[in-house]
């Protein structure tokens, strides 16, 4: 009697273990299109599958198993299996495509380059300028103090060096 009970217990224990493992079917898609060659891994049991040409796969899993899906050019997706008979895995692209950028340029003459630099660095040109120290106007003759300062100061000297 004890022996029969033990044999029945072992047989039923195996049936329960087989009953918990489910074959899961599904497909992998991204942007509404099914994806081929996606790698699906049951991290808990180590079972692996690859999606076929139609994006379909089949894998064994039990409730609570972690399924990881990986496909080149897409983000890795992880889900916990909850006894679903069919799984749809939606992958998101790993790269964001940008719109086309057009770069145009025009050839600038040396005179235009010089004028652009003069405008950009006009403070240096103002400080380094020593011309027209004496100003003649209808009201009389005057001496520009700024021009004298620029001619004698270190700041004016440095500005003249940068102009060369």
C-alpha positions as CSV (number, residue, x, y, z in Angstrom):
1,X,0.0,0.0,0.0
2,X,2.7,2.4,1.0
3,X,4.7,1.5,-2.1
4,X,1.7,2.1,-4.4
5,X,1.0,5.5,-2.8
6,X,4.7,6.5,-3.3
7,X,4.6,5.5,-7.0
8,X,1.4,7.4,-7.6
9,X,2.8,10.4,-5.8
10,X,5.9,10.4,-8.0
11,X,3.8,10.1,-11.2
12,X,1.5,12.9,-10.2
13,X,4.4,15.2,-9.1
14,X,5.8,14.8,-12.6
15,X,2.5,15.5,-14.2
16,X,2.1,18.7,-12.1
17,X,5.6,19.8,-13.1
18,X,4.9,19.2,-16.8
19,X,1.5,21.0,-16.5
20,X,3.1,24.2,-15.2
21,X,5.4,24.6,-18.2
22,X,3.5,26.2,-21.1
23,X,4.4,26.6,-24.7
24,X,4.1,30.3,-25.5
25,X,3.6,31.5,-29.0
26,X,3.7,35.1,-30.3
27,X,5.3,37.5,-32.7
28,X,7.7,40.4,-32.6
29,X,6.9,43.7,-34.2
30,X,8.2,47.3,-34.4
31,X,6.3,50.2,-35.9
32,X,3.5,47.8,-37.0
33,X,5.8,45.6,-39.0
34,X,6.8,42.1,-37.9
35,X,10.5,41.6,-37.3
36,X,12.6,38.6,-38.2
37,X,15.6,37.3,-36.4
38,X,14.6,38.8,-33.0
39,X,16.2,36.9,-30.1
40,X,13.9,35.9,-27.2
41,X,15.4,34.6,-24.0
42,X,13.6,33.1,-21.0
43,X,16.0,34.4,-18.4
44,X,14.6,32.1,-15.7
45,X,14.9,28.8,-17.5
46,X,17.5,29.7,-20.2
47,X,15.2,28.7,-23.0
48,X,15.8,30.6,-26.3
49,X,14.0,31.3,-29.5
50,X,14.4,33.4,-32.6
51,X,11.6,34.9,-34.6
52,X,11.1,33.5,-38.1
53,X,10.6,35.3,-41.4
54,X,7.0,36.3,-40.3
55,X,8.2,37.5,-36.9
56,X,6.7,34.5,-35.1
57,X,8.3,32.5,-32.3
58,X,7.5,29.7,-29.8
59,X,9.0,29.3,-26.4
60,X,8.4,27.3,-23.2
61,X,7.8,29.4,-20.1
62,X,6.1,29.2,-16.7
63,X,4.2,32.0,-14.9
64,X,6.6,34.6,-13.5
65,X,9.4,33.9,-16.0
66,X,11.3,36.9,-17.4
67,X,11.4,37.1,-21.2
68,X,14.0,39.4,-22.8
69,X,13.7,40.3,-26.5
70,X,16.6,41.7,-28.4
71,X,16.9,42.9,-32.0
72,X,19.7,44.9,-33.6
73,X,18.7,48.5,-34.0
74,X,16.0,48.3,-31.4
75,X,15.7,48.7,-27.7
76,X,15.8,45.6,-25.6
77,X,12.3,44.7,-24.2
78,X,11.7,42.8,-21.0
79,X,8.4,41.3,-19.9
80,X,7.1,39.0,-17.1
81,X,5.1,36.0,-18.4
82,X,1.6,35.8,-16.9
83,X,0.2,32.6,-18.5
84,X,-0.8,34.2,-21.7
85,X,-1.3,31.8,-24.7
86,X,-0.1,34.4,-27.2
87,X,2.3,37.3,-26.8
88,X,2.8,40.4,-29.0
89,X,6.2,42.0,-28.4
90,X,6.4,45.6,-29.6
91,X,10.0,46.8,-29.9
92,X,11.0,50.5,-30.1
93,X,13.7,51.8,-32.4
94,X,17.0,52.6,-30.7
95,X,17.9,55.3,-33.2
96,X,15.9,58.4,-34.0
97,X,16.1,59.3,-37.6
98,X,16.5,63.0,-38.2
99,X,15.4,65.0,-41.2
100,X,17.9,65.8,-44.0
101,X,20.0,68.8,-43.3
102,X,21.4,70.9,-46.2
103,X,24.5,72.9,-45.7
104,X,25.2,75.6,-48.2
105,X,28.1,78.1,-48.4
106,X,29.1,80.9,-50.6
107,X,32.6,82.0,-51.4
108,X,33.6,85.2,-49.6
109,X,36.1,87.6,-51.1
110,X,39.1,88.6,-48.9
111,X,37.7,92.2,-48.7
112,X,34.4,90.8,-47.3
113,X,36.4,88.6,-44.8
114,X,38.4,91.7,-43.7
115,X,35.2,93.8,-43.2
116,X,33.5,90.9,-41.3
117,X,36.5,90.6,-39.0
118,X,36.7,94.4,-38.5
119,X,33.0,94.4,-37.5
120,X,33.5,91.4,-35.2
121,X,36.6,92.9,-33.5
122,X,35.7,96.5,-33.8
123,X,36.8,97.2,-30.2
124,X,40.3,96.0,-31.0
125,X,40.4,98.3,-34.0
126,X,39.1,101.2,-32.0
127,X,41.7,100.8,-29.2
128,X,44.6,100.3,-31.6
129,X,43.8,103.3,-33.8
130,X,46.3,106.1,-33.5
131,X,45.4,108.0,-36.6
132,X,43.7,111.4,-36.5
133,X,44.8,112.4,-33.1
134,X,44.3,116.0,-34.0
135,X,40.7,116.8,-34.9
136,X,39.9,119.9,-37.0
137,X,36.3,121.1,-36.8
138,X,34.5,124.4,-37.7
139,X,34.7,125.3,-34.0
140,X,38.5,124.9,-33.8
141,X,41.3,122.4,-33.4
142,X,41.2,119.7,-30.7
143,X,43.3,116.8,-29.5
144,X,41.6,113.4,-28.9
145,X,42.4,112.1,-25.5
146,X,41.3,108.6,-26.4
147,X,43.7,108.5,-29.3
148,X,46.6,109.6,-27.1
149,X,45.7,107.0,-24.5
150,X,45.5,104.3,-27.2
151,X,48.9,105.3,-28.5
152,X,50.6,105.2,-25.1
153,X,48.9,102.5,-23.2
154,X,49.7,98.8,-23.0
155,X,46.1,98.0,-24.0
156,X,46.5,100.0,-27.2
157,X,49.8,98.4,-27.9
158,X,48.3,94.9,-27.6
159,X,45.4,95.9,-29.8
160,X,47.8,97.0,-32.5
161,X,49.6,93.6,-32.3
162,X,46.3,91.8,-32.8
163,X,45.6,93.9,-35.9
164,X,48.6,92.6,-37.7
